[in-house]
Amino acid sequence: MTADLARLTSWHADWSGLRVAVLGLSMTGFSVADTLAELGSDVLVVTEDAGEEYSRLLPVIGARLWEGPLDSVPDELVAHRPDVVIASPGFPPHHPVVAWAQNAGVAVWGDIELAWRVRDKVLRPDGTPADWVLITGTNGKTTTTQLTATMLVAGGLRAAPCGNIGVPVLDAVRDPAGFDVLVVEVSSHQLWYLGLQDGDGRVSPHASVCLNLAADHLEWHGSFDAYRDAKAVVYQRTRVACVYNKSDVATREMVEDAEVVEGCRAIGFDLGVPGPSDLGVVDGILVDRAFLEERRTNALELTTVDELAEAGLAAPHVVANILAAAAIARSFDVPPAAIRDALRGFRLDPHRIEVVAVAGGVTWIDDSKATNPHAAASSLQAYPGAVWIIGGLLKGVDIDDLVASRGPSVKAAIVIGVERSEIVAAFGRHAPTVPLFEVDHAQTEDVMTEVVARAADVAHDGDVVLLAPAAASFDQFASYSDRGRRFAAAVNARIGKDAGDNHDRPSGPVGSG
């Protein structure tokens, strides 16, 4: 390596001539290439599939492209002699190109590292860059990121949700409007790359949170311990507030082990009565006992569970996310009244415990975003006794514990996806009396139409049919959103058919999310 990367900790440093290889050309990869090209670096993008739009744009911004198989290291990459390789989050540690860079002594960054180094491109009126908040967890990241940004804005701050939520953090850093706070959702993949860094380039957020921890993405990390260690990076060098889940001992241990800036506080949250440095729930009231002078004897009311129910936000795991977001907002001195106002207008994104329809006494709920067992368990806690639609790509995660804990209480289970056999076997071990139906996508043209037909045969007045697959969608669908949309379409088509056959039933949905 010839470049002195230690000096590259500002947008205004001299990045010209830096040889960079960018791995991957998704939205994140393009934001990296675009940023570095603007800074004058020598950028080579290496990807298996560029896509027509990005292929056209790369030469326009001044970057070069190599496209082809990446099961080995391309000669063009070796010849480029990169000073640093910046990998998109999809590249796992064991990827041949990532392993080559590390073995060759080439620095390996992710997009979060680069964004932190150039965060001073647009400054606040006081001449400082925006504060950062880092949010991670196995589940609830996106909702909590949105909640936090909404609360900060309600408190008068210019805040932007970015990162893994869908807006690359580099795009937010370079936005000429500027922000007071960047609320950055970070995946375990991004945190793994961040954990490689040391020295002046390391991120030091104002506040951070790991919402929860359960097995996920084990095929990427290689083991649960490696996944846990990646998540723990979120707390490193936090300056003001490390927010953790009191009901999840792993997150507390992460905070205890983290090297933080002196004076940083540990702030707990859960659905129980809070201690004097926590947020929690007392008699149906969400309260703050962390950010007030008299916290040993008093608490500040934030909102009530009844108010949250009116906005469709009263599911236990959503309330927990609200408390985590409120803790971060309070660390910026956002008043409780502003938090309450923000929650009154907040709505969950589609496919997150979304009520698709209520008809014939049956409630149909789309939680397609429940792509792992931990998320599905939260859904089933909110809707015990549901007709459960489960299955897809398990991503190397053992489904056994979920079925053992939640399976016996469901009314029936409808199993979909390519890894059905593991789920069926788990039900055989732990819930053998629960009615079980398999839908083989190879045997039916429209999976969700068949799924909904099976569910309609089982569900009766007062029942809930819950799509909470506990698995990824890519075996049968384009995305979890596509899976949820197809489920909703099949539900509404079924309701219309039943209404035509039975005039005692409503002619369409009488409620929607």
C-alpha positions in Angstrom: 0.0 0.0 0.0 1.4 3.4 -1.0 -1.3 5.8 0.2 -1.4 7.2 3.7 -5.0 6.3 4.6 -4.6 7.8 8.1 -4.7 11.3 6.7 -7.9 10.7 4.8 -10.3 11.7 7.5 -12.0 14.7 5.9 -13.8 15.6 2.7 -11.1 18.3 2.3 -8.2 16.0 2.5 -6.3 15.1 -0.8 -8.0 12.0 -2.1 -6.7 12.5 -5.6 -4.8 9.6 -7.1 -6.0 7.2 -4.4 -6.4 3.8 -6.1 -9.7 2.3 -5.0 -11.5 -0.9 -5.9 -15.3 -0.8 -5.3 -16.8 -4.3 -4.9 -20.4 -4.4 -6.1 -22.6 -2.0 -8.0 -25.9 -1.8 -6.2 -27.2 1.5 -4.8 -24.5 1.4 -2.1 -21.7 0.5 -4.5 -22.6 3.3 -6.9 -22.7 5.9 -4.0 -19.2 4.9 -3.1 -17.9 5.1 -6.7 -19.6 8.4 -7.2 -18.2 9.9 -4.0 -14.7 8.8 -4.7 -14.8 9.9 -8.3 -15.9 13.4 -7.1 -13.0 13.4 -4.8 -10.6 12.6 -7.7 -9.7 9.1 -6.8 -8.8 6.4 -9.4 -11.9 4.2 -9.1 -12.3 0.7 -10.5 -15.7 -1.0 -9.9 -15.7 -4.8 -9.9 -19.0 -6.5 -10.1 -20.7 -9.6 -11.4 -23.7 -7.7 -12.8 -23.6 -4.0 -13.3 -27.1 -3.4 -14.8 -27.7 -1.1 -17.7 -28.2 2.2 -15.9 -25.1 1.9 -13.7 -23.0 0.7 -16.7 -24.0 3.9 -18.5 -23.4 6.2 -15.6 -19.9 4.9 -14.4 -17.9 6.4 -17.3 -19.9 9.7 -16.9 -18.7 10.1 -13.3 -15.2 9.1 -14.3 -15.0 5.5 -12.9 -14.1 2.3 -14.7 -16.0 -1.0 -14.7 -15.0 -4.6 -14.7 -17.9 -7.0 -15.0 -17.7 -10.8 -14.8 -17.5 -13.9 -12.5 -16.0 -13.2 -9.1 -15.3 -16.8 -8.0 -11.6 -15.8 -8.4 -9.7 -12.5 -8.3 -9.8 -10.8 -11.7 -6.4 -9.9 -13.3 -7.7 -6.4 -13.9 -8.2 -5.9 -10.1 -4.7 -7.2 -9.3 -3.2 -4.9 -12.0 -5.1 -1.9 -10.5 -3.0 -2.3 -7.3 -5.7 -0.8 -5.0 -4.7 1.2 -1.9 -8.1 0.4 -0.5 -11.0 -2.0 -1.3 -14.5 -0.8 -0.4 -17.0 -3.7 -0.4 -20.8 -3.5 -0.7 -22.5 -5.2 2.2 -23.4 -8.3 0.1 -19.8 -9.5 0.0 -19.2 -11.9 3.0 -15.8 -12.2 4.8 -15.0 -15.4 3.0 -15.6 -14.0 -0.5 -12.5 -14.6 -2.7 -11.9 -10.9 -3.4 -12.3 -9.8 0.2 -10.0 -12.6 1.4 -7.4 -11.7 -1.3 -7.4 -8.0 -0.2 -6.9 -8.9 3.4 -4.2 -11.4 2.7 -2.4 -8.9 0.5 -2.5 -6.3 3.2 -4.9 -4.0 1.3 -7.2 -1.9 3.5 -10.8 -3.1 3.4 -13.6 -0.7 4.2 -17.4 -0.6 3.9 -19.4 2.4 2.9 -20.0 3.5 6.5 -16.3 3.9 7.1 -15.9 6.1 4.0 -19.0 8.2 4.9 -17.6 8.9 8.4 -14.3 10.0 7.0 -16.0 12.5 4.6 -18.8 13.6 6.9 -17.6 17.2 7.0 -18.6 18.0 3.4 -21.7 19.9 4.6 -21.5 21.5 8.0 -24.1 22.8 10.5 -24.3 26.5 11.2 -21.9 26.0 14.2 -19.3 24.7 11.8 -19.5 21.0 12.8 -20.7 18.0 10.9 -24.0 16.3 11.6 -24.2 14.0 14.6 -24.6 10.3 13.9 -26.9 7.7 15.5 -26.3 4.0 14.8 -29.2 1.6 14.9 -28.9 -2.2 14.5 -30.6 -5.4 15.8 -31.8 -8.6 14.4 -35.3 -7.1 14.0 -36.9 -3.7 14.2 -34.0 -1.7 12.7 -35.9 0.1 9.9 -39.0 0.9 12.1 -36.8 2.2 14.9 -34.7 4.3 12.4 -37.9 5.8 11.0 -39.3 6.5 14.5 -36.1 8.1 15.7 -35.8 10.4 12.7 -39.5 11.3 13.0 -39.1 12.2 16.7 -36.0 14.3 16.1 -37.7 16.2 13.3 -40.7 16.8 15.7 -38.2 18.2 18.2 -37.0 20.8 15.7 -33.8 19.0 14.4 -33.0 18.4 10.7 -32.7 14.6 10.7 -32.4 12.0 7.9 -32.9 8.3 8.1 -30.2 6.6 5.9 -28.0 3.6 5.6 -29.4 0.1 5.3 -32.9 1.6 5.3 -32.5 2.3 1.6 -30.8 5.7 1.3 -27.0 5.3 1.2 -25.3 7.2 4.0 -22.9 8.8 1.5 -25.9 10.3 -0.3 -27.1 11.9 3.0 -23.5 13.1 3.8 -23.3 14.8 0.4 -26.8 16.3 0.5 -26.3 20.1 0.1 -29.2 20.9 2.4 -27.2 19.5 5.3 -28.6 17.8 8.5 -28.2 18.1 12.3 -28.4 14.3 12.8 -28.0 11.3 10.5 -30.0 8.3 11.8 -28.0 5.4 10.3 -29.5 1.9 10.1 -26.6 -0.5 10.0 -26.7 -4.2 9.1 -24.5 -6.8 10.6 -22.7 -6.9 7.3 -21.9 -3.2 7.4 -20.8 -3.5 11.1 -18.5 -6.4 10.2 -16.6 -4.1 7.8 -16.7 -1.3 10.3 -15.1 -3.6 12.9 -12.0 -4.0 10.8 -11.1 -0.4 11.3 -8.9 1.3 13.9 -7.5 4.7 14.6 -8.9 8.1 13.6 -11.3 6.7 10.9 -13.5 4.8 13.4 -17.1 6.0 13.8 -17.9 7.7 17.1 -21.7 8.2 17.2 -23.7 10.4 19.5 -25.9 7.4 20.4 -26.2 3.8 19.4 -28.6 0.8 19.9 -28.7 -2.9 19.3 -32.4 -3.6 19.7 -32.2 -7.4 20.1 -30.1 -10.4 19.0 -31.1 -13.7 17.6 -29.6 -16.1 15.0 -29.7 -14.6 11.5 -27.4 -14.3 8.5 -25.3 -17.2 9.7 -24.4 -18.2 6.1 -22.8 -14.7 5.8 -21.0 -14.6 9.1 -20.2 -18.3 9.5 -21.3 -18.6 13.1 -23.6 -17.0 15.7 -20.6 -15.8 17.7 -19.3 -13.9 14.6 -22.7 -12.4 14.0 -22.9 -11.3 17.6 -19.4 -9.8 17.5 -20.4 -7.8 14.4 -23.5 -6.4 16.0 -21.5 -5.4 19.1 -19.4 -3.0 17.0 -22.4 -0.6 17.0 -21.6 0.6 20.6 -17.9 1.2 20.1 -16.8 4.8 20.7 -20.3 6.0 21.5 -20.2 9.5 23.1 -23.6 10.1 24.9 -26.0 7.1 25.1 -25.6 3.4 24.6 -29.2 2.2 24.4 -29.8 -1.5 25.1 -32.7 -3.9 25.6 -33.1 -5.0 29.2 -35.0 -8.1 28.1 -32.1 -9.2 25.9 -29.0 -9.9 28.0 -26.8 -10.1 24.9 -27.3 -6.4 24.2 -26.5 -5.4 27.8 -23.3 -7.5 27.6 -22.4 -5.7 24.4 -22.6 -2.3 26.2 -20.6 -3.6 29.1 -17.8 -4.8 26.8 -17.7 -1.7 24.6 -15.0 0.9 24.6 -17.0 4.1 24.8 -16.1 7.8 25.3 -15.9 8.8 28.9 -19.2 10.1 30.2 -21.3 7.9 27.9 -24.4 6.5 29.7 -26.0 3.1 29.4 -29.8 3.5 28.9 -32.1 0.5 29.2 -35.5 -0.1 27.7 -38.1 -2.8 27.9 -41.9 -3.2 28.5 -41.5 -3.4 32.3 -41.3 -0.8 35.0 -38.1 1.3 34.3 -35.2 1.8 36.7 -33.7 5.3 37.2 -31.7 5.2 33.9 -34.3 3.4 31.8 -37.4 3.9 29.7 -40.3 1.5 30.2 -44.0 1.1 30.8 -46.0 1.8 34.0 -49.7 1.1 34.1 -50.1 1.4 30.3 -48.0 4.6 30.2 -44.6 4.8 28.3 -42.3 6.8 30.6 -38.7 8.1 30.6 -36.7 7.8 33.9 -33.3 8.4 32.2 -33.3 12.0 31.0 -34.5 14.1 33.9 -32.8 15.5 37.0 -35.2 13.8 39.4 -35.0 10.3 37.8 -34.8 8.5 41.1 -38.2 9.7 42.2 -40.0 10.9 39.1 -40.7 9.9 35.4 -41.8 11.8 32.3 -44.8 10.5 30.4 -44.2 10.0 26.7 -47.5 8.5 25.5 -49.9 5.7 26.4 -50.4 2.2 25.0 -54.0 3.2 24.3 -52.9 6.1 22.1 -50.4 3.8 20.3 -53.2 1.3 19.7 -55.2 3.9 17.9 -52.3 4.3 15.5 -51.7 0.5 15.1 -48.5 0.7 17.1 -49.4 -1.3 20.2 -47.9 -4.7 19.3 -45.3 -5.5 22.1 -42.3 -5.5 19.8 -43.4 -2.2 18.2 -43.7 -0.6 21.7 -40.2 -1.8 22.5 -39.0 -0.1 19.3 -40.8 3.1 20.2 -39.0 3.1 23.6 -35.6 2.6 22.0 -36.3 5.5 19.5 -37.5 7.7 22.3 -34.4 7.0 24.3 -32.3 8.3 21.4 -34.5 11.3 20.9 -34.4 12.2 24.6 -30.5 12.0 24.4 -30.9 15.0 22.0 -33.2 16.8 24.5 -36.3 16.3 22.3 -39.2 17.2 24.6 -41.7 14.4 25.6 -44.6 16.4 24.0 -42.7 16.3 20.6 -42.3 12.6 20.9 -46.0 12.2 21.6 -46.9 14.3 18.6 -44.5 12.4 16.3 -46.1 9.1 17.3 -49.7 10.3 16.6 -48.8 10.7 13.0 -46.5 7.7 12.6 -47.5 4.6 10.6 -45.6 1.4 10.1 -44.3 0.5 6.6 -46.2 -2.0 4.5 -45.6 -5.7 5.3 -45.0 -5.1 9.0 -47.9 -6.6 10.9 -50.1 -4.9 8.4 -53.8 -5.7 8.5 -54.7 -6.7 4.9 -58.4 -7.3 5.5 -61.0 -8.2 8.0 -63.9 -10.2 6.6 -66.2 -13.0 7.8 -64.8 -12.4 11.3 -61.2 -13.4 10.1 -58.3 -11.0 10.3 -55.6 -11.4 7.6 -52.2 -10.0 8.6 -49.2 -9.5 6.4 -45.9 -9.5 8.3 -43.8 -10.6 5.4 -41.0 -8.6 6.8 -40.6 -11.2 9.5 -37.8 -12.9 7.6 -36.2 -14.7 10.6 -37.4 -16.7 13.6 -37.0 -13.8 16.1 -39.3 -11.6 14.1 -41.8 -14.3 13.6 -41.8 -15.0 17.3 -42.7 -11.4 18.0 -45.6 -11.6 15.5 -46.9 -14.7 17.1 -46.7 -13.2 20.5 -48.9 -10.4 19.3 -51.4 -12.8 17.7 -51.4 -16.1 19.6 -53.5 -18.9 18.2 -53.2 -17.7 14.6 -53.2 -19.7 11.5 -49.5 -19.4 10.7 -48.0 -19.2 7.2 -44.4 -20.1 7.5 -41.4 -20.9 5.2 -39.0 -19.8 2.6 -35.2 -19.6 2.7 -34.0 -20.2 6.2 -30.5 -18.6 5.7 -28.7 -21.3 7.7 -30.8 -20.6 10.8 -32.3 -23.4 12.9 -36.1 -23.2 13.0 -36.4 -25.8 15.8 -36.6 -23.4 18.8 -39.2 -21.2 17.1 -41.5 -24.1 16.4 -40.9 -25.6 19.8 -41.9 -22.3 21.6 -44.6 -21.0 19.3 -45.8 -24.0 17.2 -48.0 -25.7 19.8 -50.2 -22.6 20.3 -51.1 -22.0 16.7 -54.4 -23.1 15.3 -52.8 -24.5 12.1 -49.6 -24.0 10.0 -49.3 -23.7 6.3 -45.7 -24.4 5.1 -44.3 -22.8 2.0 -40.8 -22.5 0.4 -37.9 -24.8 -0.7 -36.9 -25.7 2.8 -40.2 -27.1 4.0 -38.9 -30.4 5.2 -37.0 -28.8 8.1 -40.1 -27.0 9.3 -42.4 -30.0 8.9 -39.9 -32.1 10.8 -39.8 -29.5 13.6 -43.6 -29.6 13.9 -43.5 -33.3 14.0 -41.2 -33.1 17.0 -42.7 -30.2 18.9 -46.4 -29.7 17.8 -47.5 -33.0 16.2 -51.2 -32.3 16.9 -51.3 -29.0 15.0 -52.9 -29.3 11.6 -50.2 -28.9 9.0 -50.5 -28.1 5.3 -47.7 -27.9 2.7 -47.9 -25.9 -0.4 -45.3 -27.0 -3.0 -44.5 -24.1 -5.4 -43.4 -26.6 -7.9 -46.9 -28.1 -8.0 -49.0 -24.9 -8.1 -48.9 -21.9 -10.4 -49.8 -19.3 -7.8 -48.5 -20.1 -4.3 -50.4 -17.5 -2.4 -53.8 -18.3 -4.0 -53.3 -21.9 -2.7 -52.1 -20.7 0.6 -55.0 -18.4 1.2 -57.5 -21.1 0.1 -56.0 -23.5 2.7 -56.1 -20.8 5.4 -59.7 -19.9 4.5 -60.7 -23.5 5.0 -59.2 -23.5 8.5 -59.9 -20.0 9.9 -63.3 -19.1 11.4 -64.9 -16.2 13.1 -62.5 -14.5 15.5 -59.4 -16.1 14.0 -56.2 -14.4 12.6 -54.3 -15.6 9.6 -50.7 -14.5 10.0 -48.1 -14.4 7.2 -44.9 -14.4 9.4 -42.6 -16.6 7.3 -39.5 -16.6 9.6 -37.5 -17.0 6.4 -36.3 -15.0 3.4 -38.4 -14.8 0.3 -36.0 -15.2 -2.6 -36.8 -18.9 -3.3 -40.2 -18.0 -4.6 -40.6 -14.2 -4.7 -38.6 -11.2 -5.8 -38.5 -9.8 -2.2 -40.4 -9.8 1.1 -42.5 -6.9 -0.4 -43.4 -9.0 -3.4 -44.4 -11.9 -1.1 -46.6 -9.6 1.0 -48.2 -8.0 -2.1 -49.0 -11.4 -3.5 -50.5 -12.5 -0.2 -52.7 -9.4 0.0 -53.8 -9.8 -3.6 -54.8 -13.4 -3.0 -56.6 -12.5 0.2 -58.7 -9.7 -1.5 -59.4 -12.0 -4.4 -60.6 -14.7 -2.0 -62.8 -12.3 -0.1 -64.4 -11.1 -3.3 -65.1 -14.7 -4.3 -66.5 -15.7 -0.9 -68.7 -12.6 -0.9 -70.2 -13.7 -4.2 -70.9 -17.1 -2.9 -72.1 -16.1 0.6 -74.1 -12.9 1.0 -73.7 -13.1 4.8 -70.1 -12.0 4.4 -68.8 -8.5 3.7 -68.3 -7.7 0.0 -64.7 -6.6 0.7 -62.2 -5.6 3.3 -63.7 -3.6 6.2 -60.3 -2.6 7.6 -56.9 -2.1 6.2 -53.4 -1.2 7.4 
